[in-house]
Amino acid sequence: MDQAVVGLLTENIISILSNEASLLWGARDAIEDIKDELISMRSFLADADRKGVGSEGERTWVANVRDMAYDVEDIIDNFMYHMNRQRIGGRSSWILHHTIYFPRNLWMRHQTATKIQKINGKIKGAIPERNQRYGIDRIEGTSSKDNQKWVVRHAESSLFFKEDELVGIEKKRQLIMDWLMDGEPHLTVISIVGMGGSGKTTLAANIYNNEDVKKHFDCCAWITISQAYELEDILRSLIKEFHESRKETNPADLNSMNYRLLVKTLVNYLEKKRYLLVLDDVWDTNLLDEIKVSLRDSCFGSRIILTTRKEDDVACHQMGGKHHIHKMELLLTEEAWELFCKKAFSSSPNGSCPPELKSFAQELVGKCDGLPLAIAALGSLMYSKNMSEWNEIYNSLNWSLSKNPKLEAVKSILLLSFNDLPYQLKHCFLYCSLFPEDHEIRRKRLIKLWMAEGFVEQDKRSMPEEVAESYLLELIFRSMLQVVERNEFGRPKRCKMHDILRELALSISEREKIGVVHVGREEMTDCEARRISIHKTDGEVKSFTGMSKLRSFLVFNKSLKTLPSRSKMLRVLDLEDAPIDELPDEVFKLFNLRYLNLRGTLLKKLPNSIGRLLNLQTLDIRDTKIEALPHGIGKLQNLRHLIMYSYTENWNDFRFFVGMQAPTNITRLKNLQTIGVFEAKGDLIREIRSLTQLATIRIGNVKETDEMDLCISIENMRLLRILDITVTNEEETLQMDALSSPPPNLQKLYLTGKLEKVPQWFRSLQSLTFLQLHWSRLEEDLLPHIAALPNLGQLRLINAYVGKQLCFNTSFLKLTQLWICNFPQLNEIIIENGVMPNLKILSIANCMELKTVPMGIEYLQNLQQLNLKSVPMELKNRIGNEDFPKVHHIPKLYIW
């Protein structure tokens, strides 16, 4: 992990050298020198991490290297803070800094260079000393290799589990056995994918040991893959396993065979056989490519089962023939309880939990969140404990994985996944542990935080937001994060961290001084961690002192009213939902601040000094009491995301959100990617045409007379993905017919206001995935204009049509969610057979003339949920009687 710390610092220094050259004279040579040394240090630490050296002296030295890297970061950040103050205060400040303060600046440059040179000398002297004292170059990394061997042995022990030890695998087993013996003559690969400890190996082993399965194949082999595998050793193991499965003698010269002869032996042996091969715990596709040449498709119905934690590449890798993927789901509550009881109470009558322990036991099982490995380990830990021991463990258990030998299996298996991450992803993963347990993390929030922290690598071909999202997808594919909610096309919207992975991440973060979580009421002092996350407490945290090294401060405590002082290096200040109605002046002196989240606070205004935060990338003031932005906002040249609107209580009303007034100088912000909602005023609609880089824009208070300026501005925004337009009141007409060429990549469109007719440019929205028409009150039938849109996944119609009938008679092939709300005259909905074949959720509300279910709803065989709210009693009664056969196939039916 230490090379990740040094690697991140190196990237930040390179960025400073590239972007801040004018400020660095006098210290540039020293910074260049330390950068080169850090690059070498990162390579050394990567080798040390890979070898897994385990001596106490070596670990101490590596920790010292990490601390020296942090010292370098502190020195450079402090220098940049001091030198940039002259850019904050305008011309008068500039004059002061170049006259009265000029000697102080020279002294600051000299001091910075001296400090860096001193640390550089320590580093250069420390590495030879380390080689002599600890001999790391001679260390073989025994602790790492021993750990991998232990994990392999632990995995292969699954082959010897008794049937009655297993829980919750019956349906999973039957599905995979059907794939194994479905009669398909070509080679079929079955990938079982899931997070570490989810039961992949246990499931595969149970299937492999099944007698019906064994009889179906001529020969079988099970190979558990080490991360540090040798291909020749795997080939020899394959040959041995296949021979032993048929009780045949191994080739006499097997141990002396080279690669070519091993492949030839294996190919010849399998040529006319139907074989079953299990490759357990595969980490990369290189092995699959290397071994594929030995496993030719003989068209006898051979099968390969892979177990892996990596969904994106390994599980999906093509080896020829058919391919099935089975994702492991965590155990249900009843299954988790059954497994725990098997381990903890096997000596009790009927294996049942004593009544006096049941509440304790249930809470402990809940901590495991359905992860079989953790449930089994915890059950074994609690076996034969008395009441006082139960109390002690119940009160102290926080998954201190390194302190409890019984939980070593959990730690070792999950650490493999963490250690396999690239260094950028290690920081991103650990950062997620700062969110509270079971917290649903918004994708957009997490991406902006990672960017502010400097975790995201620069890529000339991609936007930082795109790179960060690729990191998120990688962590999900590696089963390190769980998706809680996806959009209509499978893109993650919210995710969370499994409790046990979170505890592992927290322990690493605290050890590496990356971040800590604070949950107590006591005063916080002398924190060496770079990040602090304040969670729910029994009372108010009184004060924070000794926070000079702090880079990020996150609050998840709605009673917190105190902010840390003297934390001038802060990059992240996340105060979402904190009961704060005023920010101290110190906040607006935080030159390094990149992320300021004030969403849901009680703030009524921002001061003009917001313009001092020259490095700010994200400003979120959604759902505050702020009504207007100050003129200083126009100075924030690095601002990328400006989120500024508030939802009202009833989204069904015409005005379901309120925007904020923005000064005209907001058009100076050439890096802005997201803006909204701002209230159109004066010439602002015309002037925003210069913001050609925008990806999201939300505009309120639009008037009919704004049509030409609005359409010209939108046509200039060729990168736009999300467009949201709201007129000034419900009597105002929304005129957008002059939009001849809408943005080509527009994905989401929200229009609020009366439409005289359906805009002709709707038909050209080939990338559109989401359409909301609110209070449009169209007299013309909308559906023919949008039915053929190839990517439309969500359609929300709220008071959008004044007709009596909606007829879906063609297309809508990708539509998954449909909302029909507040249609005062609608009395009939018709759905033709074959239309909306992928619809999953249908919601109908405030349609008081609709007295029957939609005609043709029985054709929607993929419909999972039907929501009915504020509909006539006659419709409710028909659903329970004559219309029940039309809706009985829908799993979830809600009527309010």
C-alpha positions, 0 to 999 in steps of 0.5 A: 500500500505504501507505494500507492501513497508515494505514487499518488504524491508523485503524480501530484508533483508532476501536475504541479510542475506542469501547471504551476511553473510561474510560482516555482522559481527558487524551489523548482530544482529541489522539487524536480529532484525529489520527484525523480527520487520518488519515482525510484522509491515507488518502484522499490516499494512496489517490489517490496509490496510484491515480495511481501517482506514481513520482518518488523524492521523492514515494515518500520523502514517502509513506514518511514518512507511513507511518512517522508512522502507525506512530509514532502506533500506537506512542504509542497502544499504549504509552499503552494498555499503561501505563493498563491495567496497573492492571486486571491486578493486582487491588484492591491494584494498583488502589489503588497506581495511584490513590494512589502512581502517580497522578502518574505516570499524569497525566504519562503522559497529558500526554506522550501528548497532547503526542507525538500533537499534535507528530506531528499538527502534522508531518502538517498541515504536511507536506501543503501542503509536499508540494503545493508541493514535489512537485506531486502534484495535478498528477501524471498518474500516468504510471508507473501508466498506462505499466505498464498499457499495457505489460501490455496490450501484453504480453497482446496479444502472445499473439496472435502466439505460434507453435504450437510455442512453446506447452505443455500446452494441447491438452486445454484447447483442445479442451474450449473449442473444443467449447463454441464449436462445439457447435451451441447457438443461444443466446449462450454465455459461456465464462469462463477463470479463473486467477491472473496468468501462468497462461496464460489469455490464451495459451490464448484467443489460440491458440483465437481464431487457429484457422482452424476457429474463424474459419471457424465465425463471421461476424466476430471481435473481440479486446479486451484490457481495461485496468483504467482503460478508457473504454467509448466506446474499447472500443466503437470498438475492437469495431466496428473489430475486427469490420469488419477480421475481414471485411476491411471498411472502418470507418465513416468517422465512427467517431472522432466517434461518441458513446456512443448512436451507437456502441451503435446501430452495433454492434447493427445490425452484429451483428444477423444475424451469428454473432460471436466476441468475446474480452474479455481480462483483465476486472477487474469486472462493470461493464464486462460490464453496460455492454457487454451492451446492445450484444451482444444474443442473435441466436440464431445461435450467437454466443460470448463468451470472458472471461479473468479472475483473479476467479472469484466475480463476473466469471467467474460473471457472467450475460450471458444464454444458457449459461455455462461456466467453465474453471479454469486448472490450473498446468503439470505437472512434465513440461509445465513442463520442456518449456516451460523447455527451449523458452526456455532451450535453443532454440539447443541440439541438439534443444532439449535441456538439456545434462547438466551443467546438468540438476540446476540447471535442474530446481531452477530450474523447481521454483521456478516451481511450474508457473506458465507466465509465470514458467517462460517468463521464467526460461527466457528469462533463462537463455538462452545463459548459461555455466556460471559464470552458471548457478551465480551465478543458481542460488545467488542467485535469490529472485525479486527481481522488481524487480532483473531486467529479464527477470522484469519481466513476472512482477512487472508482471502479478502486481502488477496483482492485488495493487493491485486488492485492497481495503486490508483484503485487502492486509494479509491477503494480505501476512500469508500470506507470513510462512508458510514456502514451500509451507506448508499454512495452516489456515483456522481458524488464519489467520482467528484471526491476522487477527482478532488483528492487527486486519485484520478490519472490524467488522460489526454483522450478522456475527461477526468470524470470518465477516467474516474467512472472507469475506476468505479466500474473496475472496483465493481467488476472486481467485486470490491463494491456492490451495486445498489441501484442501476439506471435503465441501461445498467449503469451504476447509480448507487453502490455500497461497501460490504461491511467486512470489506469496509472494516478491512479497508478502515484498518488499512487506512488507519495504519497508513494514515490515509483516513480515520472515522470518528464516532465518539463525543470526545475532543479530537486532537493531533490527528495524523490521518490525512482524512477524517470522517465524522459519523453519528455521535451521541452528542456534539463533537466539541472541538478539533485541534492539531488538524494541520495535516488534514486534507479532507473533512467529511461529515455524516452527523446531522448534529455537528456544528463545529468545523476544524480550524487551522486546516489550511491544506483542506482539499475536500470539505463535505458537509452534506446535511449538517445543521450549519447556517453560516461558514467561518471566514477561514473556509474561503481562505482554503486555497487548496480546496477542490470540493465543497459540498453544502447540500442540505445545509441551512445556509442562506447565502454565500459571501463574495469571498467564494471567489478566493477558492481558485482551485475549486472543482465542485460546488454543491449547494443543492437543497440549501436556502441560498437564492442567488450566487455572488459575483465572486463565483465568476473567478472560479476558473477551475470549477467543473460542477455547479449544482444549485437547485432545491426540490419542492415538496410535491414533484407533481406540481408545476413548480417542483424545484426552484433554481438560483440566480446567477451573475452574468460573469458565470459565462467566464467559467470555461471548465464548467461541465455541469450547471443547474438550475439557474434562473434565466434573467436578463441576457444570460440565456444569450451569453451562455452560448459561449459555454460550449464545453457543458455536459449538463445544463438546467435552466429555469424561468424561461420565457416564450420570447427567449426562444431564439437565444435559447435555441442558438445557445443549445445548438452551440453546446455539442457536448451536452448530455443532459438538458433541463428547461423550465418556463416561468409559470404554468401559463407560459408556452415553451417555444423550442421549434427553432432548435434545428440541430439538437446536441448529437449525444443528448441522453436526458431531456426534461421539459417543463411547460406548455407545448403547442406541438411536439417539437420535430427535432424529437425524432433526431434524438438517437442517443436519448435514454430518458425523456420527461415532459412535465405540464406540457398539456399537448393536444397532439399525440406524442407517442408517434414522435418518440416510439422509434427512438432506439435508446429510450429507456425511461419515459415520464409523462406528467400532465403531458397530454390532454387527450382521452386515449394513449395507444402504444402501437409500435416500437419502444423496444428498450423502454424499461420504465413508464410513468403516466401521471396527472392526466385529467381526461385519460380514460383508456390506455392501449398496449399492442402485442410486441410493444414495450417488450422490455418494460419492467416498471409501469406507474400510473397516478392521478388519472381519475378517469381511468377505470380499467387496467391498460388494455394489453397489459398481459402482453408485458411479460417482463413487467416486474412492478405495477404502481397505481396511485390516486386512481378510481375505486372502480379500477382497484376493484376490477384488479381484484376481480375480472382484470386479475388474470391480466395482471397476475403475472406481475410480481409486485403490485402496489395500490395507494 
